[in-house]
């Protein structure tokens, strides 16, 4: 079966949009009242650095990335908002695993750090997120987490 053509300009445009998304949303999450969210050593900017390296590898620069001008709601200061937004942003790692496999199976293979997330890291991250989601049920912030996740998903869907 023939592979569908992957044009370099489409790949570059997509990575630039991902970069802008991470830069803006990660900054908002870091300002939320419930950051740091995870009880583990986690640096969200790692994904930004992966995108910077990928863009350089394909002959582009993160400096060309459009940045979304998102107006975030005042609720982002409430407990649970950071977790809801983080849940959606980090959920993209799971899809990234499948994208990585597809890119790696191409001829020639395409290697992008952004999509190549170590399975152990992804598993431990999701276990920690699941624990935080369970704790949100107990502390009464589950509705805020769900509202933030929905809002964030809608932002990202409109951006990408």
N, C-alpha and C positions, 0 to 999 in steps of 0.2 A: 504494500500500500504506500503510495507516495505521500510524503510529508507536505503539509500545507506550508507555503512560503512564510517565513518570519522575516519581515523587513527590518533592517537595522534602525530605521527612523521610528518605527512603531515600538520597538523594544526600548529605545532611548526615551521616547515620550512617556511610556508607561513607567519606567524607572524614575524619571524626573517627577512625575505626579506622586508616586509613592514617597519619594524623598520629601516633597513639600508637605504631604500629609503627615508624615512622622515628625518632621521638625515642629510643626504647629501644634499638633495634638499632644505630643509628648510634653511640650512646654506647659500646656494647659493642665495635663494630668499631674505634673510635678508641682503645680500650684494648688492642687486640690487639698482639702483639709484632711483627707485620709491617706496622703502620701507620707512616708513610703508604705505601699500597700502590702508588699511581700516581706516575709520574715527571712529572706535569703539574700545573698549577694546578687543583685540584679541591676544592670545598667541599661535602661531602655535605649540610650543613645548608641548602643552596639549596633542596632539595626540601621541607624543613620550612618554610622561609619561603614557598615557593609555596603550600603547604597552608594556612598561616596567612592569606595574602592571599585564597585561594579561600573559606575558611570565612567570613571577614569579608564578602566580596562577596555571599555567599548568606545573610547575616544571622545567622551563628553565630559561635562563638569557639573557638579551639583550647583554651581553658581548660576546655571541657566534654569534652575527649577522654579516653576511658578509656586507661590505660597498662597494657600487658601486664606481668604479674608473672612474667617468664620466668627460670627457673633455668638458666643456661647452664653447660655442662659445664666441668670443669677444663681440658680440652683446648684451650679458647679461648686459652690462653696459649702454645700451640705454634705454631711457624711454619706458616703456611698457613691457619690458622683464619680470620683476617681476610679473606683473599682469597676463601675459599669463601663466607663470609657476604656479602661485598660483591658477589660474582658474582650471587647470588640476588636481593639487594636491588636492584641496578642493572638486573637483567634485566627488572624491571617496567617500565623505560622503554620497552622494545620493545613491550610490550602497550599501554602508555600512548599510543603513537602511533596505534594503531587505535581506542582509546577516544576520543581527541581527535577523530578524523575522524567518528566516529559522533555525538558530541555537537555538533560544528560543523554537521552536516547536519540537525539537528533544526529544527523551526519552533516557536518562535524558537530560534536557535542558542545553545548553552551554551558559554561560554568559561571554561576552567579552566587556570590556569598549570601545575598539577601534571602534567597530561597533555600539555601543549603544550611539548615539549622540542625545541629546535632540532636538525635532522637532523645538522648538522655536529658539534655537541657530542656527540650520541649516537654518531655514527660514530667520532670520535676516541677517545671513552671506550672503546668496544668494541675498538678496535684495541689500546689500551693494556692492557686486560684480557686479550686474547688473548696478548699478549706475556708478561704475567705468568704466565698459565697454562702457556705453553710453558716458561718458566723454572722453574716448579714441577716439571715433569717432569725437568728437568736437575738440580735441587738435592735431589731426593728427598722433596719435601713434597706431591707430587700426591695421595697417599692421604689426607693430612690435609685438603687443599683439598676433595676429593670428599666426605669425611665431614662437613665443616663445611657444605658446600652442601646436602647431604641433610638434615642436622639443621635448618638454617635454613629450608629449604623446608617441612619438616614443621611448624615453629613458625608460619610465616606462614599456611600452609593452615589450621591450627587456629584462628588468630586471626581470619582474614577469613571 
